[in-house]
Amino acid sequence: MTIDGTTSSYTDSGQVLNTGGIDSGVCSNGDESAQWVRIGSHSCPGQTLNLNPPTQTEPVGTTATLLAKLTDACDRPLSDVVVGFKVAAGPNAGATGQGATNSLGIAAFSYSSLVVGMDSLQAAVTNAVGFTRTSNTATVTWTIEFAPGGGSFVIGNKNAALGSAVYFWGSQWAQHNSLTAGTAPRSFKGFSDQPVTPACGQGWTADPGNSTPPPDGPLPDFMAVIVTSSARQIGPEISGDTVAIVIVRTHSGYEPNPGHSATGVIVAVMCGSASAVTSEAPQRPQLAGLPTQVQSGAPSGPASAATPTACQVSARGRSTTLPSQACVRKKRS
């Protein structure tokens, strides 16, 4: 190479131009970890990789986005560097992605979840000689809602197979839901107002018809629903058990009038024994596209593993945590 009329030759087994001519192929103490810099400026060895936001909470079925920012020791952004992302622990452990940093040194990673719990994520970059720089750990907590305002819709356990279409509200609830304990009373339309925040193993109660006021709507796109094996009426009260709670992807068209039925599809088991959900229900294929979705890459513009230890759920602005034994992790395909 020629600089100011002086020609010099260098052995280059990797990056050498901005390392003072030191090459690891020639000198054992070489430094090929420096990032390319503009001619006329000086190199700032070392890198910092930050993953943000450090914490976030998202409803199941939505998308969480994390941004990794790579800078040198002078806090200058490093562009065109491949960043790897990984969910290291949590209900979506093993999910990965990668993307190149943009002119601001930022690469983005987005993914969604159909299971509740907290994921721990990290980003990493590896240079030409194999040194890996790892970011801080960030967390994403996935939550699920019951019916708006408290209470829950209910489905029969013989209809509760993963991927099955379910009828959880309407005047024909008893005809569309089969229970191990027998036929449900025709006066039950599918909504229970007690308890306000259901949990597996608890009983539930409701008044006949729509005497128990159902939520006004709209319903969440993904909603927790009680699975019951019994529903019986004694006097003015209908009651049953909670053998499981499932996550239902709701269809549009819900109205609080039982003359307008509400339906959806079961996409995951939130708590309770999976066998309680599937043992007597007709088996149907799981729907395509339901496992965790991952997207990664450089953002287009400027931007500011283990089984979960608990299941966090919310209703009417309040949250509750179910015990670890009530959390069932859905296998990802």
HURA-V767377 format. One record per residue. RES is the residue in three letters. BURIAL is I if it has 24 or more other C-alpha atoms within 12 Angstrom, else O. Layout:
# HURA-V767377
RES:BURIAL
RES:BURIAL
This chain:
# HURA-V767377
MET:O
THR:O
ILE:O
ASP:O
GLY:O
THR:O
THR:O
SER:O
SER:O
TYR:O
THR:O
ASP:O
SER:O
GLY:I
GLN:I
VAL:I
LEU:I
ASN:I
THR:I
GLY:O
GLY:I
ILE:I
ASP:I
SER:O
GLY:O
VAL:O
CYS:O
SER:O
ASN:O
GLY:O
ASP:I
GLU:I
SER:I
ALA:I
GLN:I
TRP:I
VAL:O
ARG:O
ILE:O
GLY:O
SER:O
HIS:O
SER:I
CYS:O
PRO:O
GLY:O
GLN:I
THR:I
LEU:I
ASN:I
LEU:I
ASN:I
PRO:I
PRO:O
THR:O
GLN:O
THR:I
GLU:I
PRO:I
VAL:I
GLY:I
THR:I
THR:I
ALA:I
THR:I
LEU:I
LEU:I
ALA:I
LYS:I
LEU:I
THR:I
ASP:I
ALA:O
CYS:O
ASP:O
ARG:I
PRO:I
LEU:I
SER:I
ASP:O
VAL:I
VAL:I
VAL:I
GLY:I
PHE:I
LYS:I
VAL:I
ALA:I
ALA:I
GLY:I
PRO:I
ASN:I
ALA:I
GLY:O
ALA:I
THR:I
GLY:I
GLN:I
GLY:I
ALA:I
THR:I
ASN:I
SER:O
LEU:I
GLY:I
ILE:I
ALA:I
ALA:I
PHE:I
SER:I
TYR:I
SER:I
SER:I
LEU:I
VAL:I
VAL:I
GLY:I
MET:I
ASP:I
SER:I
LEU:I
GLN:I
ALA:I
ALA:I
VAL:I
THR:O
ASN:O
ALA:O
VAL:O
GLY:O
PHE:O
THR:O
ARG:I
THR:I
SER:I
ASN:I
THR:I
ALA:I
THR:I
VAL:I
THR:I
TRP:I
THR:I
ILE:I
GLU:I
PHE:I
ALA:I
PRO:I
GLY:I
GLY:I
GLY:I
SER:I
PHE:I
VAL:I
ILE:I
GLY:I
ASN:I
LYS:I
ASN:I
ALA:I
ALA:I
LEU:I
GLY:I
SER:I
ALA:I
VAL:I
TYR:I
PHE:I
TRP:I
GLY:I
SER:I
GLN:I
TRP:I
ALA:I
GLN:I
HIS:I
ASN:I
SER:I
LEU:I
THR:I
ALA:O
GLY:O
THR:I
ALA:I
PRO:I
ARG:O
SER:I
PHE:I
LYS:I
GLY:I
PHE:I
SER:I
ASP:I
GLN:I
PRO:I
VAL:I
THR:I
PRO:I
ALA:I
CYS:I
GLY:I
GLN:I
GLY:I
TRP:I
THR:I
ALA:I
ASP:I
PRO:I
GLY:I
ASN:I
SER:O
THR:I
PRO:I
PRO:I
PRO:I
ASP:O
GLY:O
PRO:O
LEU:I
PRO:I
ASP:I
PHE:I
MET:I
ALA:I
VAL:I
ILE:I
VAL:I
THR:I
SER:I
SER:I
ALA:I
ARG:I
GLN:O
ILE:O
GLY:O
PRO:O
GLU:O
ILE:I
SER:I
GLY:I
ASP:I
THR:I
VAL:I
ALA:I
ILE:I
VAL:I
ILE:I
VAL:I
ARG:I
THR:I
HIS:I
SER:O
GLY:O
TYR:I
GLU:O
PRO:I
ASN:I
PRO:I
GLY:O
HIS:O
SER:I
ALA:I
THR:I
GLY:I
VAL:I
ILE:I
VAL:I
ALA:I
VAL:I
MET:I
CYS:I
GLY:I
SER:I
ALA:I
SER:O
ALA:I
VAL:I
THR:I
SER:O
GLU:O
ALA:I
PRO:O
GLN:O
ARG:O
PRO:O
GLN:O
LEU:O
ALA:O
GLY:O
LEU:I
PRO:I
THR:I
GLN:I
VAL:I
GLN:I
SER:I
GLY:I
ALA:I
PRO:I
SER:O
GLY:O
PRO:O
ALA:O
SER:O
ALA:O
ALA:O
THR:I
PRO:I
THR:I
ALA:I
CYS:I
GLN:I
VAL:I
SER:I
ALA:I
ARG:O
GLY:O
ARG:O
SER:O
THR:O
THR:I
LEU:I
PRO:O
SER:O
GLN:O
ALA:I
CYS:I
VAL:I
ARG:I
LYS:I
LYS:I
ARG:O
SER:O
